[in-house]
Amino acid sequence: MQKGDVSAFEHLYDLYRDKLYGFSLKLLASEELSKDVVQETFIKLWENRQKIDETKSLSSYLFTISKNLIKDHQNSYSKAYELSSSLPSNDSSFSVEVLDDLNFNEIKKMEAKVVNDLTPQQKEVYILSRHKHLSHQEIADNMGISVNSVKTHLRLALKTLRVHISPITDFLLIIITILITH
């Protein structure tokens, strides 16, 4: 896997995904967040595959990544509660406007950061598709690659974006839920 062998990575994914999911589900009590943690864990594993110390337990490494991601999600819940407590409870239109602005601005900032960190081809495909609104065929013609390559690059870019943006949207959903119940 350290050398980029996708089949070795898939084998590790098959071996550990259910264990990591169960671990996450116990701590988060959310199927959706637990699935996200598993996905994020394996993305981090792949991104850091060359830094893995072969003399140490891979299982421990994976569970440590998951534990840190779970803590991040739990911290998001705490921040959501603190923020909702500071919002005025008697003016719901103000709260909704604040949330709309926060939602849009935070997601756009995160999108820009994540897109900047994509591989050059993923970044170009994403920008041409989502910002310039070109079709897959137009992107393929523009970049000199196949339509299937365009689809693959776009799928990987969107997957990476979902992993990084979902904690923000989860955070905002929690705030909205708390405001609605007040």
N, C-alpha and C positions, 0 to 999 in steps of 0.2 A: 504494500500500500504506500509506503514511503516514497517509492519510485513512480507513483502515479498509476498503479495497477487497479483499475476500476473493479475488476472481479474480486480482488482481495477486499476492497472496501465494501462491496455488496455483501460479501460473506460476513464481515464484521457487523454490518447493519442487521442482517438476518439473525445473527447470533445474540445481539444485545438490545435490539429495539423494544422487544416486549418487556424485558427486565427494566429498562430505563423508563418505559411508559408506566409500569406499575409503581415504580419508585416515585415518579413525578405525580402520579394520580393520588397517592397517599398524602403527599405534602400540599398539593394544590387543590385537590377535590374538584378539578375541572378537567373534563375529557379534552376539550379544545386546547386549553393551555398546556396540558400534558403532551399532547401531540406536537404542539409548537416547540416545547422544550426538547423533545426527542429529535425533531428536525434540526433545531439550532445546534444541538450537541454534535450531530454528525456533520453539519456544515463546518463547525469549529474543528472537529477532528480532521476533516479533509484539508481545510485551510492550513492547519498546523502539522500536517503529517510528517514533514521533514524534520520537525523539531522533537519528535517523540523519542524518548529514551527507551530503547529496546530492553534495557535491564530492569525496567520498572513495570508494574502491572498495568496493562491496558485497561482492564476492568476498573481499577481505581481511578485512572485518568478520566475515563468516560463518566463515571459517577461524580467525580469532582466537578467536571464541566457542568453536568446536569444540576448539581447542588447549587453552583454559583448562578446559573440561569434561573433556578427556582427562587433563590434569594432576590434576584433582580425583579422578578414578577411580584414577589411579596412586598418588596419596597415600593413598587408602583402602586399597590393597593394602599399602603400607608400614606403615600404622598397624595393619592386621590382623596382619601378621607380628610387629611389636613387641609387640602385646598378647598374641598367642599364645605368644610367648617368655616372657612374664612369668607366665603361668598355670602352676600346678603340673601337671607331666606325669604324676605317679603317681596322681592322684585324678581319674579321668575323670568321676565323678558330680558332683564339685564343679564341674568345668569346664562340664559340660552345664547345671547349675543357673545358674551365672553367665551363660552365654550366653542361656538362656531369659529371665532377668530383663533382661539388656541388650537383647535383641531386642525384647521387649515394651515396655519403658520408652522406648527410643529411637524406636521406630515410633510410639508414642502421642504423644510430644512432637512429632515431625515432623508427624504428622497434625493435631494441634491448630494448629500454626503455619501449615501450608498451608491448612487449612480457614478459618482467620481471614483469610487473604489472598485467598480466592476472591471473585468478584463476589457482591453481596448475594443474588441469586436462586440462584446455584450453592450458596452456603453454606447457605441455608435448605432447598433441595431435598436436599442431602447430609445435613444433620442430621435432617430428617424421615424420610429413607429409611434411613439407617444407624444412627442413634441412637434414633429413635422407632419404627422398623420399620413405617412406613406404606407402603401400596401406592402405585403410580404414580397410580392413580385418586384415592385419598384425598389425596395431595399436591396433585394438580391441583385438586380441589374445595376444599381448604384455602386454596390460594394464588390461586385464580381464574384459572388458566392451563390450557392444553390438556395432555393426557397426553403428546403429542409434545414439547412444551416441557419438561415434567418430564424426559423421557428425554434430551433434548439437554443440559439443565443438568447432569444426573447424569453423563452420559457425559463432558462436559468437566471436571467436578470430579474424577472418577475418573482421567481421563487426567493431569491436573495432579498428583494425589497419586502416581500411579505413577512419574512422572518424578522426583519429589522423594524418594520412599521407596526406589526401587530401588537407589540407591547404598548405603543402610544395609543392605538385605538382601544385596546383593552382598558387602559388607564382612563380614557375619556368616557367609555361606556360605564365604568364604575362611578365616575363623577355624576353622570346623568342619572343613573339609578339612585344614587344617594339624594340628589336634588328632588327627584320625583317623589321619593318616599318622605321627604320633609314636609 
